[in-house]
Amino acid sequence: MTEGDGASVFTDWVRRTRTITELTCSNQLDEPEPWLASACHSLCELDEGRVAAQALVVERNPLTNMRVVRHAAINCRGELPAMLTLLAASRDGFPQDDVGVYALGRFGPGEATCLARRDVVPDDRWSLCGLRKFRKECGVFEFVRAIFPYEIDENAAMVLFELDGTDSDWRPSGELVAVFGEITRSIFDRYHQRFTQRELYRNQLLNLLTPMQQAIAPLLATEMSEPEIALRLRRSRHTIHDHTKAIYKAWRINARAQLRDKWKRPQSVIIPGKDEEEAAVPATGDQ
């Protein structure tokens, strides 16, 4: 490669980085999973036709110390069955094989990392591990993975972005790994700014409710009717209605539109003290 060719390749990577970052930063979707799916769509531009992309927001359950996938999104130009299978596995916590810890990253304080598969799992371990076999069966092969640890509500969490090769001959170049790390850092910063404070606020809103009400409230924030929620949660319409009234009281609102607005566009974190005085207001019926 001549010096001119190298400059051209570098310019192309800069252009891709700028384009994908701008697309992500202009994304105005209100919910984390559609927002992340849009980001994944943009990430596929890095090697169009040969990769799929996924994004996971993973938290550690402080009681079980197990990983819990809070949000997950995928995008792939073309057929999706392989990535849908991988997404379902992600929601279940990934196969707990001998490289599971190394493949997903560790919780706790740490720097963000962006690594190709060979840097995460060496070839000698990769050739024999269950994760490789599972991925091959899904139709995905090599990967590049970026992990960004953070804390929410005193719990360890991370956002994981991944490019998955859908071509068995695909190998990520050093330039691609570096650019992927730079782009996903921008995506993570934007995600953190846009959604993390809201997640904290929502957690505090839910802490004002009983366990059953915590299951009902997010559904009330959608277009689902009370009868549809009753069917989803296998409760009577009367029970759902009573819990809805209790949620209104705990959140100091009196209409469904106010509930949607409070859930989707929180303004600040709840101030401890008076806000907890009416916490967990029980409703008539089961809790």
N, C-alpha and C positions, 0 to 999 in steps of 0.2 A: 504493500500500500504506500502510495506516495504521500508527501506532506500535504498536497492539495486534497487528496482523497480523505486523509485523516481529518482535515479541517471541515470537509463537507459532511462527514459522518457526525462530527461533534456538533455542527450547526443543526443537523437534522434532529439529534437528541435534544438540543436546547429548545427547538421549535416544538417537539412533542411534549416536553416538560411544561412549557409555557401554556400550550393549548389545553392539556389535560387539567392543569392547575386552575386555569381560568374557568373551564367548564364546571369544575367542582365547586369553586368559590361562588359561582353565580347560581348554584342550585338552591331553589327556594322551597323545596318540599318540606312539609311540617313534621313528618314522623321519621324516626331514625332508620327503619328498614327500607322504605322507598328511597330515602336520601342516600343510604349506603349502596343500594342497588344501582342508582344512577352513577355513583362514583366508580363502581365496578365496571359499568358499561364504558366509562371513559378509560379505565385502566387497560381494557382489552385493546385499545388503540396502540399500546406499546409494541405488540407483535400480532397484528390483526390476522385472524384465521388460524393461529397456532396455539393460542392460549385462551383460558377462561379465567375469571377472577372471582374471588370471594372475600367477604369481610365479615368478621365475627366480633361481637362485643361480649367478652367472657368475664364473669365474676367468680370469686371464690366464696363458696358457702361457708361462713365462719363456724357452723355447727359440724359439718361433715368434712370440711377442708377439701371438698370436691369442686371441680370446675362446673359452672353453670353457664350455658350460652343464653345471654339475655336478648341479643339481637343477631340476626344472621341474614346475609344477602349474597346473591350470586349474579353473575352475568356471563353469557357466552354467546358469541356470534355463531349461530347455527343450531345444531341439536343440543338440547338441554338435559337429556336423561342422566348422563354421567354426573353432571353437577348437582342435579336434584338428589341423586343418591348420596353424594358427598355432603350436601346440605343437611339431609336427614341424619346422617351420621354425626355431623357437627353438633346438631341440636341434642343428640344423645351423649355427647361428651367425647367423641372419637374413640376408636378401638384402643383399649388399654393394653397395648402390646409392650414389648420390651423397650421401645424407643419413644413411647407416648410422651413422657415428661420432656424429653429433648425436642420432640417434634412440635409440641405446642408452646414450649417456653415455661419458665418458672414464675411463680407469683412472688410478690415482695418488691422491695426497692431495687431499682436497676435502671440501666440506660436502655433507650430504644435500640433495637437491633434490626438489621436487614441482611438476611443471609440467603444464599442459594442452598439447595438441598444438601449438597456435599459438605457444606459448612455446618449444617445442622446435624446430619446423620452421615458418617463416613461410609464409603462404598462397601467396606467389608461387613458392616452391620446392616446396611440398607438391602443388600442382596438377599438376606435371610429373614428380614423382619416382616411381621404380619401387616404392618401399615403399607409397605410397598405392594404386597399381594392384594390387599383390599383396594388400593388406588388403581392398580392395573385392571382389576375386575370392573371398576367403575369407568375405566377409559381415560384416566388421567395419569400422568407420569412424573416427570421432574417438576420442581416448584421453586419459587422464590418467595420468601416469607418475611414480612416486616411486623414487628411486635412493639407496641407502645404501651408501657405500664402506666397506670395512674390510680388514684384513689377516689372513691365516691362513697360518701356516708360512712367513712372510716373502714370501708371494705376494699381489699385489693381487687383491682380489675385490670383488664388490658383490652386494647383494640388490636386485632390481628388482620392484616391484609395479605392476600396470597394470589400470586399468578400460578396457574396450574397448566402445564403443558398438555395439550390434547393430541399432540403428535409425539409418538414414541421416540422420534429422532430429535426432538427439540431440546436444546441446551441453552440456558441463559448466558449471555455474554457478561463480562465484567461491567461493560457500560450500562447494560440493561439493569443489572442489580443496583448500581449506583443511582441511576435515574429513578428506578422504582422506589428506593429509599427516600430520595428527595421529594418525590411526588406524594408518597404516602404520609410523610411528615406534614406536608401542607394540608392533606385531607384530614389527618388526625387533629391538627390544630383547629381546623374549621369545625370538625365534629365536636371536639371538646368545648369550644366556644358556644356552639349552637345548641347542644343537647345536654351536656353533663350537669349544668346548673339546674336545668329543667328536671332531669332525672332525680336530683337531690330533692327538689321541691315536691315532685310527685311522691317520692318515698315518704316525705314528711306529711303530705296530705293523707296518704294511706294509713299512716300510723295513728291517725285520729279515728280510724274505723275498726270495726270488728273484722275477723277473718272473712266472713261471708260478704260483708260490705266491700272489702278490699277486692274481691272477685267481681262484684257487680259494678263498681264505680267506673273502671276503664271501659266496660261495655256500654254504660250509659253515655259515655263521651263519644261513642260512635253513632251510627244511624239506627242501631238495633232498637226495636220496641221492647217494652217490658215483657209482653208474651214471648217474644223471641229469646230474651235473656232467660226467662223461666225455663224454656225448652232446653237451652244450652246448658244451664246449671242444674237441671232436673229438680226444680223447686216450683211451688205453686205461684200463680200470678199474684195472689194475695200477699205471699211472703216477699216476693220481689218488690211489690209496691210499698210495703211497710219498710223494707230496708232502704228503698229509694228516699222516702220521707226522712228517715234517720240520717242518711248521707247529707241531704239538704241542710238539716239542722246542724250537723257537725261542721259543715263547711260554710255555714251562714249564707246560704243562698235559698232561692225559692222558685227556681225555674230550670228546666233542662238546658236552655240556651246558656244560662249562667254557668251551669256545671261544665258544659263543653268549653266555654271560654276559659274557665279557671283551669281546666285540665290541659288544654292545648297551648295556652298563652300565659303561663304563670309570670307574675311580675317580680316576685322576691321570695326568699326563703322565709318560712314561718318563724315567727319570733316565739321562743319558749316562754311559757308563763300562762297568760290568759287564754291563748289558743288551745292549750291542752285541757282546760277546765271542762270542756264539753266533749272530750275525746271519747271514742268508742261508744257512741250512743247506741244502746241496743234497740232492736226493733222487735215487735211482737212476732213470735214464731221462732224458728231455728236461727241460730247465730252464725 
